[in-house]
């Protein structure tokens, strides 16, 4: 029960009594601004970073401001803020002068938060090996795709650290799926936001199977900085597509296949594909729910190619992103703006 | 391109040529049964386990078949299948004769799959400590709730292993939120499936904030074994509720608060709450998207209470659940039923 309510500066202070058995009193301080906000408008207000969609030439011109020094990223919260903002705006950033050691990708992820463990492990290797059993370990071309879409919760962020890349070829390929979606006729956009595509992985004691709409849209529209409608997330991964589609009754399956083809075409148009050969000591961090990635063929007879990767969950990225925004933009006042009864660090209170 | 298509036994065999640059040919074997199935009907067919909603008395009578020996769970895939089926049907099972060592909860989780890491760590302690700074570490009553709803992707499974429980009191409380939802008038069910409630956690360098509908429903109805409509998942966690609601324009906020109150009342009705004092060497595994959990007060002056917990993602549980279903029910033929071009264990093929 509220014992007293006062307006102090820009805050409402409520003193509570006996609302939790055994705890006599505690105080809540709620900024007045917040009382007139829903979480969504709050999010827009404080984290209002619209996606900036890009084609290859446009991203290339932004490269100077999308490249960050590893040491600054680790030590300077202003740079961390620029990195998280860059990912939210462009979907992709690069780190340079990264130590060329095997475990450093965990530091890069850890600066943002807890690594997303999967059955691939905490981190994993993308290496060319001779007499490879699987196409991932060959030197062949691999088309644009996203990772782990056969899960209900694919990782939001992918990190790839380049340790070796001395072979001829092997350029990384990136395409902004928000751009491809924005360039589709409204009719196709609509079909791809309703019809679902199934993805699966069945192997070595695992059987993942999940279907997603190709374009995920919210109840209200999201637009890029140019005011063009873009989805909240994209789900496109031909290598793991299951041999069936899912369409609700009002979506024709043939039309779904046709619209998916148009989307594929758009995302693969040469002017939409950013081609970049990672150098040892470079690292790319990108939004796995937005950016399609792939690889050009390379000559594995001479030289080596070795990337080390890991994932972060969207939840983890968003949390850190808010905290650095508050500490940098609001100069430290942020994290204490909502003071609540403390339930501690134990997730379970059973 | 397809080079040849043949029907062999109950399968369609397709030989492909040149569809992947550099790989001349590979073969797909697709069961005919599967061609006439969508992933959803497939899921129903092969994993068709409807939820069985319960109240306290009903669950209590099922206890003999919901308790499994730890060693059998670890070593016998038939028992693992019964455990995963039990969780899908009842939302909750118990293990007995669990070694009373600190790290065994990781083995219990690992039998199903990769542990869900969170900022609480891989595993965490629920312990009573004197002069606790937080209410979680006190000996007080804690109401029914679910964990980590301030995330977009709360863990699907929670595991709690009891190491010590010698204090007076401290019974665990469980309530089937599907039952509470099924008992609501259709009007309230409808409001709770549309209106969203926000949850947050802002502390120690983290700021999680997410809103969910209280009752998550799919495009098609899910019913329990009695044919009553139940949600796909529930989101209810008063301790972490943010000080604002979210309702779309057609849901009145006052009505949302009122319907939420009715849901709370239903889930807390004494006949709906299963009360159980965990003994050292016992472990409870439950669906964190369905089962509400809580704790009665206990006397911490004498004795000790120590639970060790961890989480699993829904994706991980579902994958293992399918695999053991196939190996037990289909006697091993399952995992090879869909043979595909192998893309290996590396998640990324960049």
Interface residues (C-beta under 8 A of the other chain):
Chain A: X20 X21 X22 X23 X28 X30 X34 X35 X37 X38 X39 X40 X43 X113 X114 X115 X116 X117 X118 X119 X120 X124 X125 X126 X133 X134 X135 X136 X137 X138 X140 X141 X142 X145 X147 X148 X151 X152 X153 X158 X160 X172 X198 X200 X202 X203 X204 X205 X206 X207 X208 X209 X210 X211 X219 X239 X240 X242 X243 X244 X245 X246 X248 X293 X294 X295 X297 X307 X309 X311 X313 X314 X315 X316 X318 X319 X320 X322 X323 X326 X335 X338 X340 X341 X342 X343 X344 X345 X346 X347 X348 X349 X350
Chain B: X20 X21 X22 X23 X28 X30 X34 X35 X37 X38 X39 X40 X42 X43 X113 X114 X115 X116 X117 X118 X119 X120 X124 X125 X126 X133 X134 X135 X136 X137 X138 X140 X141 X142 X145 X147 X148 X151 X152 X153 X158 X160 X172 X198 X200 X202 X203 X204 X205 X206 X207 X208 X209 X210 X211 X219 X239 X240 X242 X243 X244 X245 X246 X248 X293 X294 X295 X297 X307 X309 X311 X313 X314 X315 X316 X318 X319 X320 X322 X323 X326 X335 X338 X340 X341 X342 X343 X344 X345 X346 X347 X348 X349 X350
